[in-house]
Amino acid sequence: ELLSNSFFPVGKNKTMSDIINRTLRLLTDNPDAAVTFYRNAGTQLGVNSISKLIAALMRCLCMLIVQDKKMNCEDVSNLSIVMADDEIDSAKVPPNTALMATIAESISILWGSIEADLKHEQNESAADILMEVFSGNVLTEVYSHFESKTVDCLEDAKMAECSRACVAILNCAGKMKETEIEGLRSHVIGELAKATDMPPEKRTRVNFSPNMALLCEWGMTEDVAQCLSNSVLNYFSPDNLDGKPKTSKKRKQRGKKAAAKYELPQLDIETSLGILGNILKGSYPASLSARDSIIKSEAAFTAISTALQSARTAAETIIKSQLADESEVSIAKIRHIGNAIECYGRLLIHREAMKGEVPMRLSQEAKELLSWVTDNIIPSMMKSVETEEENSLSKLDISAISGIGSPMACDDPPRRKSNRRSARESDVSFLSSDQATLNTLQEPSKHISSISAVSIASASSVLSTFAEWLSICGAESFLLIHISKWCEVLGATDNIKTRESLLGSLFHVALRSLKDDRDVTVFKELLLHLKDVDPSTKEKEIIIESLSIITSLRDEQIATQALATIIYVTRSIIVQAVVNGNAAFLDMVGPGMKEVLLGILNNKRSSLLLAKCLLNEPKVSSIRESLVKEIRANSPMSDALEAIVRELSGENVVTDGETEEETGAEEEPSIILERSEAAETSELLSQPEAVALES
């Protein structure tokens, strides 16, 4: 309320020139503060005042564009009509791309805050204020200005600002009727038609998702779905195994001349999957609206889901082909298979989210997708690795895959299930720099083995999708059982980039299920398969970050259960290993688990918790004795830790001739912790299973 007069001065003596100059000054001096004010202006300003502010900002934007065009000797007649000459001449701020993008974004934010109110009859005058400025061909001219800069700009920063402005302008256009804006629909469709003819380097710089979102807003949802699905189906057809785009000549329709004006063009697969990916991942209003329109339309949803499932068929065709071991499939084909499968998984998740059911459950289609990876993809991958002399996975680089790259993305677990984030809240915007694109594979120097490449791309795409499901909805036993089986991929490849891409998502799933649902299924399997992994620097960072998250939790019972699982895995590896009398204890557990144990031992709090866990271990145990020695050698000794270590050392004696097998069977930590509110408990396992271990 105190800032209102600064950001939007009012009064009898305040002219539009004063408002424009004040607005430009504030947006230039502190754009973040100005945008924050506009985002919350609806709480202090009335609908009429916000409409006037929107109109003023639009005049500012047009004024800056006019100045920019004049510098390039371009026609400005279409934009000058919304401003008086004295307003243009009074401006004291030179044109600036970042400033103009911020203004466009502010306009979109403000309009969104009153969009529902403008539909009420009592606010008709406020709507008239907006129509006076935005109707006609003004929005088309403004959009065209930034769009041309997006394609032609050589600087990434300026290109991003122009893209931001384009998204905001199209979002504003979606709040108006198509008939109120001259030429924008045909212009947007025309730009889509040009996409196929663009050089690849230019096409990747243009974001066409807002174009399609606008067309959905204007009642063309089924046309959009048909356009995208045709592109995907054509690319993944059985006749297109090599991945080269096929062009088809369209038969001219008779008697539909009027409809031909708005007929959507045939798009290439890169553009189509990019549009779908951004719509399914974006949290920008236009993205949400387009996604809702597609899912609510049975025809649109069916068309897109059917088309995306053809990627699974294409993957199976490559894997099952008798010539797969000898043939080569382009990396682009594999990348598109991964993108399409990820899109399909996201589409299923959003459909479940729109049902509004609490808690959300995996649909039958989602379960089938998980089973498909477990029953078809993982076995094919493992068979390929076993039969090839050279591990072809080592040639595959999926370091650019999207999804959870680091387990640090995990937040503290919610206290109640109802507090979980919704599917909408967990999304990212159209222009997010780190997740704007979907699962992508970097171009290698040469083609790679079809079976291995397609298998790893398919598995990683599904894993990335359902890791995010877990963040939103929590653990489901069906999901965790399948992902646990996927951990064996870590031991199937010696390629660092491949493991790095999978390890982050696997740890993310493990930590989420452990923190939110106290389920150690994935965590245990992940540790077991780290035995033969020689971790890279990045993998070590992921391991250390994951352990630090666990041991820093306020709920000590969760951290204790995680450490009990680590002890169990350590014991399992040791009793199954071929013991070398001269080998150090940490070397016997394998390089991956050695890194896990060192991460625990080198931390003050986690080493103390580990020592406390060892108090619950059998008193006569060589594993306990060895871990106590490692604590003494590697852990920062506090008074509390020293006291526990002395207690452990005094009790931990293995008599000559006595083995662990003779002292009783070891127990595996339970999959689900008992949800007890007791601050201290001596029983860590709610339903322990006796597991006989071979010596």
N, C-alpha and C positions, 0 to 999 in steps of 0.2 A: 504493500500500500504506500509505503514511504517512497518507493522508487518509481511509482506509476507516473508522476509528473515529469520525472527526469527522462524516462524512456518514451513517454507519450504526452508531451506538454499540451495542456488544454487552457482555454480562456478566450475572452473576447479579442484580445490583442494578438493572439497566436495565429499566424497564417500558415498555409500549407508549406510555404517555403521554410518557415521556422521548424515545423515538424520534420520535414525532410532532412534539413541540416542537422537537427538534434539526433535523429535516428541514425544518420550516416556516421556521425561522430562517435556515438556509442558503439555502433557495430564495428567501427574501425579500431577504437581504443581497446575494447574488451569484448570480442565477439562471443566468447563462451558465456560471459555474464548476461549479455543481451539475449542470447538464445534461451538461457535458463529462465529469464524473465518472461519471454514470450511463451515458454512451455507452461508456465504457471499463471499467466495473465488472466485466464478464465476465472480464477478464484477471486479476483479483485475488480476486474472490469466487466461491464455489462456487454451483452451481445452486440449492441449498437456501437459501443466504443471499440470493441475488437474488430468489427467490420471496418470501421474507419482506419484503424491501425493497419489492417491488412491492405486496404486500398492505398494508404500512404507508403507502405513498404513496396508495393507493386510499382508505384510511381517512381520510387527511388531506383528500383531495379531497371525499369525502362529508361530512366534518365542516364544511368551508367552505361547501358547497352547503346543508347543513342550516341553518347560520347565516344564509345569504343568504335562504333560503326563510322562515325565522322572521321576519326583518325585514319580509317582504311578506305575513305571515300565511298562508303556504301549508302544505299538508300535508307532513310530513316522515317519516311512518311507514315508507315503503318504503326510505328511506336510513338511518334510525336503527338498523335491525336489524344492520347490519354493524359497528356501534361500540357499545362499552359507554358508559354514561352518564358515567362518570368521565373517559373519553377526550374526549367532547364538551365537558364542562365545563372540562377542563384546558387547552384550546387558548387560546393567548394572541395569536393573529394574526387580525385582522378579515378578512372575505371580500374578496377582490380578484380581479377578472376575469383580469388578466395572470398573477397567481400561480397561479390554478386552471388556466389554459391550459398553463402551464409544467409543472405537476404531471402533467396528462394526457399531455403530450408525453413527459415523462420515463418514465411508465409504459409507453407504447408502445415507446420506445427500449429499455428494460430487457427487456421481454417479447420483443422481436425478437432480442435478444442470446442468449437461451436457448431460443428456439422449437424449434430442432432437437433440443436436449438433452432437452427435456421429453417427447419421443416415446420415449425409451429407458426400459425397464422399471425400471432402477435409480433413476430420478428420479420415480417415481410419487408419492412423498410430496410432492415439490416441486409437482407438478401439482395435488395435492389442496389444498395451501395456497392456490393461486390460485382453484380452483373454489369454495372456501369463501367467498371474498369476492366473486367476479365472477358466479357463477351466479345464477339467478333473474331478477328484474326490475330488478336494481341498475343494470346498464349502460343499460337502456332509460330509466330515470329520469334518470340522469346525462346521457345524450345529449339527452333531451327538454328538460332544463333549459337547456343551452347553445343548442340549436336555436331555442327560443322567443326567446332573447335576440338571436340572429343576425337574425331577421326584424324584431323590434320595436325593436332598438337604433338610435338616431339618430346615435351617434358612430362614425365610421369605425374608429377605433383599437380601441374595445371590440368592435365587430362582427368585426374581424379576429381578435381574441383568442378570441372565441367560436367562430369558424369553425375556428381552429387546434385548439381543444379537441374539436370535433365530429369532425374528421378523425382525431385520435388515438384517440378512443373507438371509432369504427367500425373502425379498424385493429386494435384489441384484440379487438373482437367477431369479426373475421375469423379470429382464431387459435383460436376456440372453435367447437364444433358449434352449429348453429342451434337444436337442441332444448335446449341448455343455457341459453339466454337467452329468457326469457318475453317475447313480444310485440314483439321488436325488428324482425323481418322484416316483419310486417304494418304496423308503425309507419313503417318506412322506405318501403315501397311507398305507404302512405297519404300521406306527404309528397310523393312524386312526383306523385300524382294531384292534389294541391292546386296544383302549380306552374302549371298552365294557367290556373287561376282567379286567380292572384296578379296584382296590378297590375305592369306592366312594371318600375317602379322598384324594387319589392321583389324581383321574380324575379331581377333581375340581381345582387342582393346575396347570393343564396343559392347555395352550391356543391353541386350534386347529384352530382358525380362520385364522391365516396366512397360514396354510397348504392349506385350501380351497381356499384362495385368490390366492395362487401360481398356483393351478390347473386351476383356472379361467383364469389366465394370460397365461397359456399354452394351451388354447383352450378347456378346459373341463367344461365350464360354465353350459351347459345343464346337464352334468353328475352330477355336484355338486348340481344343483337345484333338480334333481330327487332323489338324495341320501337324501338330507335334507327333501324334501317334503314327501317322503315315510315314514321316521321316524315319522314325525308329524302326518300324516294321520293314521298311524298304532296305534299311541298312543291315538288319539282322536276318534277312531272308536266307533260306538254305542256298540260294544261288549266289550269295555274296560272301562266301567263306573267306575270301582273301581280304575283305574289309574295304574294297574300293567302292566309292559311292556310285550308285546307279542312277541314271537320269531317265525319266520317263516322260514321254510326250503326252500332254493333257489333251483330251478330246474336248473340243469346243462344245459348250452346251447351247442348245437352241432355245429361243424363247425366254432367256434369262439375262437379258442385256443389263437390266437394272442391278441385278445381284452381282454381276461380274465386277462392278466397281470395287466391291469390298471382298473379293475372293482372296483368301490368304495364299501366299506363294509357297512353293515347295522349298523347305529348308534343308540344309546339310545337317548331318548328325551332330557335329560339334556344336552348332548353334542351338539345335533342339534340346540336347541334353544340358547345355548351359542354362537355357531358359527354365527347364524343369527343375534343375538343381537349385537355382536361386529362388524360385517360387516355393519350393519345398523346404528350403532352409531359412528364407528371409523372414524377419520380424517387422520389416517396414510395412506400414498400413496397406500399401498396394499389394504387397506379397501375401499378406494375410487374407485380403479380400479375394484375390485370384485363387488362392488355395481353397478357401471356403466355397467359392463358386464351382470349382472343379469337383470337389468331394460331394457337394450337395446335388450335383447333376449326375444322375445314374448313367446317362449316356456318356458324359465326359469322363467320369471315373473309370468306367468299363473300358473305354477306348484306350486311355493312357495306361492303365494297369495291364491290359492284355498286351499292348505293345512292349512295355518294359519287361514283361515275362519272357518275351522272345529272346532276350539276352541270355537267359538261363538255357534256353534251347540251343542257342549258338555256342555257349560254353560246353554243353554236353556233346554237341556235334564234334567240336574240336578235340575234346578229351577222348571220345570213343572212336574217333576216326582211325582206321587201320593204318593210315599213313601219318598219324600224328607225330610219331617219333622222328620221322624223317622230314616232314613238311615244316615250313616256317610261316608264322602268322605275324602280321605287322604289329608293332607295339601300339599303334593307334587303335587297332581292332581290340586288343586286350584292354586298353584303357577305357574304351567306350563300353565294353562289357562290364567292367567294374563300376563305371559311372551309372549305367542303367540299373544294375542290381541294387546299388545304393539308393537310387531314386525310388525304386520299387519298395524297398524296406521303409523308407521315410513316408511314402504315400500310405502304406498300411498303418503306420504309427499315427499319422494325423487323422486318419479316418476313425481310429479308436478314440482319439482325444476328443473329436467332435461329438461323440455319443454322450459325453458328459458323465459317464459312469465312474464311480469311485468305489474301489480302486480300479484302475485300468487293467485289462487283461490282454494277454497276447491273443490275437485272432488266430483262427485256424490257418489262414494263409501265411501268417508270420511264423507259426510253428512249422509249417511245411517248408518254409525258406530255411529255417535253422536245420531241420532234418536233412534237407537237400545238401547242405554244406557238410554235415557230419557223415552222411551215408554215401555221398558221391564225390565231393570235392577233396576232402581230407584223405580218403583212401587212394584216390588217383594221384594225389600229390606224393604220398608216402611211397606208393608203388613206383612212381617215376624216379624218385630219389634212389630207391634201392636197386633199380635195374640199370641205371645209367652209370657209366664209369666215372664220368665227371658230374658232380652235383650241379645240374643246370640252374638250380635256384640261385647259385652264386652269381649268375649273370644278370639277375633281375634286380632292378633298383626301384623300390617303391617308397623312397624316402619322402616323396611329396604327397603321400596319402593324407587326406584330411582326417579329422576326428580328434581323439584325445591323444595328443602327442606326449603329454606329461601327466602323471598322476596328481600333480599339484592343482589340477583343475577341480579336484574334489573339495567340496565345502564340508563344514561340519554337518553331521547327519541331523535331519529334522527330528524334533521331539515327537511329533505325531505324523502319521501317514498323510493326513490332510494338508500338511504343510509343504508337501512336495511341489516342486515347480511344475507348472503346466507345460504342455508341449509348446505353447506359444511363447512363454517366457524364456524358454531355453534356446530359442532360435537366435540366429544372427541376422544382420541386415543384408540388403542387397550388396552393399559395398564394403563389407567387412574384409579387411586386408588379409586376415589369416585363414578365414574359412569361407570365403566367397565362392570358391570352386569346390567341386566334389573330389572324390578319389581320383587322383591323377598319377600316372606313371611317367617318370622321366625318360626321355629318349636315350636308349643305350647306343653304343657304337655299332651294334649289329643286331640282327634278329635273334630271338631266343627260342628255346624249346617250347612248343605249343602247350603241352600238358602242364608243365610246371608253371609257366607264366599265367595261363588262364586260371589254374587252380588257386594260386596265391592271390591273384587279383580278385577273384570271386570271394574267397574266404575273408580277406581283409576288408572288403566292402561291407559284407554282412556284419562283421565284427564291429566296425566303426559305427554302424547304424544302431546296433543293439546295445552298444556301450552307452549311447546317449539315452536309449530307452530306460536303461537301468538307473541313470541319473534322475530321470523323471518319475519313474513308477516303482522303483525298488526291485528286489530280487524275486524271480519266479523260479521254482525248482526246475522247470522244463528248460528255461533259458540257461541256467547255471550248469546243468548237466551237459548240455551240448557244448558250451564254451569251454568247459573243463577238458573236453576231449580234444579241443583245438590246440591246447598247449603243447601237444607233441610236435607241432610244427617247429617250435623253437629248436628242438634237437635235430630237426631234419635238414637244416641248412647251416652252412658255415658262412653265409653271406651276411655281413654286418648290417647293411642297409635294410635288408629284408627283416631281420630280427628287430632292429630298432623301430621299424614301423609298426610291428605287431606288439612289441613288449609294452609300449606305453598304453595301448588300449586294453591289453590283458591285465595289466596292473590296475588300470582304472576300474575295470569290472571287479577285480578281486577286492579292492579297497572299498568300493561302493557296497558290495554285498556284505563285507565284514563290518563296516561302520553302520549301515542303515538296518541290516537284517541279521547281523551277527552270524553270518554264514561263511564258513572257511573253505567251502568246496573248491572254488577256483583258486584261492590263495594256496591251498595245499598242492594242487596239481601243478600250478605255476612254479612253485619252489622245487618240486620233484623233477621237473623238466629243465630246470636251470643247471642241473648237475653237470651236464656236458657242454654247457655254453661258456665259451671264453669271452667275457663281456668286453665290449669296446668302451671308450671313454664315456660316450653318451649313454650306453646301457648301464654303466656304473652309476651315472648321475640319476637315471630313472630309478634304479634300485635304492639308492641312498635317499632320494626324495620320498619314495614310497614308505620306507622304513621310518623316516622322520615323521611322516604324517601319522602313522600308527602309534608310535611311542609318545607323540605329543598330545594325544587325545586326553581330554579331561576324564573320560570314563576309563579308569585303569583296568577294568575287567576285560574290555575289548583288547587293549594292548597285551594283557596277560595271556588271553586266548591265542592271539597271534604268535606270541613267543612260544607258547606250548606247541603250536603247530610247527614252528621252526625246529624245535627240539625233536618233535616226532619225525619230521622229514630227515633231519640229520641222522637220527638213529636208523631210519630205514635205509639210507644210503650206505651207512657204515656196515651194517650187518650183511648187506648184499654185495659189498665190495670185495675184491680180491686184495687182501691185506698185504702190504709191503712192510716188513718189519722196520725199515729205515724211514718210512714216509711220515711226515708230520701230520698231526691230526687234521689241520685245516686243508691240507693237500688231499686228504683221503675223501673229502666230501665233494670234490670237483670245483673247478674255478668259479662257476656261477654261485653256488652255495657258499663258497669261501668268501665271496664279496658280501653276501648277505650277513654271514656271521661277523665279519669284520665291521660292517656297518652297525651292528648291534653292540659289539664289544667296545668300539671306539667312542660310543656316546655315553655320557654320564648317567642319564636317566634310564636308557634302555638296558645298559649293563646291570644296573641295580634291579630292574624288573626281571631280567634274565636270572639273576642270582636268586631272587625270591621264587621264581618258577622251579628252579632246581631243588628247592627245599621240598617240593611235592613229588620229586622223582624218587624212584627206589633208592634206598640208602646204599645198596651194593650195586653200583652201576659204573661201568667203565666210561660210558658217555658222560655221565655226571662228573666223574673225576677229570676227564679230559677238558670239559668245558670250564670247570673251576680253574684248571691250569691256564687256559686261554684268557680267562678273566684277569688272573694275576699278571699275565704277560702283556695284555693289550688294553685293559680298561683303566680309565682315570679313577684312582682309588679314593673314595670318600670314607668318612668314619662309618657310615651306615653300611656301605658295601664291604668294607674291611671286616666288620662284625659278622656279616652273613657268610663271607668267604671262610672265616675262621670256623664258624659253625659247620659249614659244608665240609671243610677239610678234616675236621675231627670225626665226622660221621662216615665220610666217604672212603671206606677201606674195602678193597676187593681181596678176599683171601686166596691164597695159592691153591690152584687147582679148581677154583669155583668160577663158573661162567654165568653170564647174564641169563642164559637159557634156563639154568637150574634155579634161578631166583624167582622165576615167574614170568608169564607172558606180558609183554608191553601192551599198552592200550593206545588206540588212536583217538585223538581229540574228536569230539562230536561235531557233526556238521552244523547243527543249530545250537547256539548257547541258550541255556535257560535264562529267561528274561527276569532276573531277580533284581530287586531294588536294594538288596543288602549291600552295605558299603564294603564289607569284607566277607569273603566266603572261602572256605577251604576246598570246596568242590568245584572244579573248573569244567567238568563235563556233565552235562545234563542227562545225556543218554549214552554212556560210553559203550563202545563196541570192543570186545576183546579181539585183538589181532595177533595171531601167532606169527612170529617172525623166525625165519630160518637163520641159524647161526652162520 
